[in-house]
Amino acid sequence: MEKKKILMVCEAFGGGVFTYVSQLCNDMVDDFEVYLAYSLRPQTPKNYKEFLNQKVHLIEMKHVGVNGVINLRSDIAAIKELRQIEKNVKPDVIHLHSSVAGGLGRIAYSGKNNIVVYTPHGYAHILMGPGKKSTVYKFAEKVLGNRALTLTCCESEDEEAKKFSKRTAYIETGVNLTELSASLDGIKAVKNDKFTVFTLGRACVQKQPQLFNRIAELVPTARFIWIGNGELEDELTAPNIEVTGWKPRKEALSMAKSADAFVLCSLGEAIAMSLIENMYIKKLILVSNTIGNKSVIHNGINGYVCDTAEEYAKRIKDAMREFPKGLPEQAYQDVLRIYNTCAMKKKYIAFYTQITGGGTLI
């Protein structure tokens, strides 16, 4: 029986989206014929082809994402390129990943000869906070929402998707536990003199460094670490915060393993890979009450969901007095059960099989 063809379109081929899409492509090659149309970015690993199964058909795009989605000349060139790729591949499913590919792809593809799926990986209008640019992205979602089936990464993101699209579904993001476990092998936790709270990511609007800074100010006896840097790192001014810059993975994992708590106080997420990894490492998790985070962390069960800096501070101070060991253990069990690539692979195979076989989407 001839395999169904899936065309993945990924302009944002870097960071967490790179990890997600490359893993997804590799997981699907035994059941489907997989094509990946991608644009190279500065964040794309130089050896990106080594991360992909040789069965994945690679198509490098030259026009998609060159100037975002609001430059008419480059957008027309991108749409023509996308349509030519569709004509050449003749896919059964076109899966668009992230905002730029999602915007241009939903304009380019009518879905008459295939099924178009769009995964935002975190809605841009939420991640970038209020402003003119986020207003444009939100308007684009309203206009294009029903031109694809929107597949999000968690239930709370699916709730947002329902505001724009009549056809939605979600499959929880997962990490590769075999690779993560291998990376953690040989890394020993170092005993810190102080209770240590850390986060990981780019110091940008989405990650709210000013909130992380305020939490540190409210808990001066604890040590705070920001692994990474970015345009807003000058907002991390509390004397008990250490900004390390970006670290090699082994070193970052060592710092994570040695810390007591992980904070993710972002404006929104799909599901952050760093969140799942730290659940697996059995850190105490504290997250913002927002899309993505609140689907994974259930307050007082596997971590804490916080609304204000004062609430984060109170939870940290309480943990310094008496550490809630049951919460990290439950978070770890949730990763073993839900947030891993084995579970994600099974759900994706079922999803693609269902939508290409004419069945009713659950």
DARAWO-V263862 format. One record per run of one state. SS is the DSSP state (a for helix, b for strand, c for the rest). FROM is the first residue (numbers start at 0). TO is the last residue. If there is no record, write none. Layout:
<<SS | FROM | TO> <SS | FROM | TO>>
This chain:
<<c | 0 | 3> <b | 4 | 9> <c | 10 | 13> <a | 14 | 27> <c | 28 | 31> <b | 32 | 37> <c | 38 | 46> <a | 47 | 50> <c | 51 | 55> <b | 56 | 59> <c | 60 | 70> <a | 71 | 88> <c | 89 | 91> <b | 92 | 96> <c | 97 | 97> <a | 98 | 107> <c | 108 | 113> <b | 114 | 118> <c | 119 | 122> <a | 123 | 126> <c | 127 | 130> <a | 131 | 146> <c | 147 | 147> <b | 148 | 151> <c | 152 | 153> <a | 154 | 160> <c | 161 | 166> <b | 167 | 169> <c | 170 | 173> <b | 174 | 174> <c | 175 | 175> <a | 176 | 183> <c | 184 | 194> <b | 195 | 199> <c | 200 | 203> <a | 204 | 206> <c | 207 | 207> <a | 208 | 217> <c | 218 | 221> <b | 222 | 227> <c | 228 | 231> <a | 232 | 234> <c | 235 | 239> <b | 240 | 244> <c | 245 | 247> <a | 248 | 257> <c | 258 | 259> <b | 260 | 263> <c | 264 | 271> <a | 272 | 279> <c | 280 | 282> <b | 283 | 287> <c | 288 | 291> <a | 292 | 295> <c | 296 | 297> <b | 298 | 298> <c | 299 | 301> <b | 302 | 305> <c | 306 | 307> <a | 308 | 320> <c | 321 | 323> <a | 324 | 336> <c | 337 | 338> <b | 339 | 339> <a | 340 | 355> <c | 356 | 361>>
